[in-house]
Amino acid sequence: MIEREIENVLRSVYFKITVKGRTALNEIKITPPQFRLMTHVYFNGPMNQTTLSKDLFLAKSTISGIVERLRKRRFVKMAKREKDLRNEIVMLTPAGEEVIKRVIDKRVDYIHKLLYDFTEEDKEKLLELLIQMDETSKKLE
């Protein structure tokens, strides 16, 4: 079944890209759960801890601990939501955004090496197929 082979290759490549990005995390001393939280906020915008808990499938107490450790290191900050001042949201600081960018840069460098021997046409076709796959996945959600 070719779908199993595709799943295996996608998982393998994703894992290798993730590992390369984590070298930046090791330099900064950020754990994968802390980075996952920061990434989620980076790509989805500020949100409260309850939403983070649901989205990341982690207990609220775990989220609270992660947020507090990141706050102490000035990677995130708490702010009041404009529409409801009782509701605090987690936001990335410029230092937090820089962490995300460093990791993305490491991943992009690795992808560049992976695709070094690909023709431009092959790279464009790969991107086209990945976009098609991503769009289909959104329809199936």
Disulfide bonds with the S-S distance in Angstrom:
none
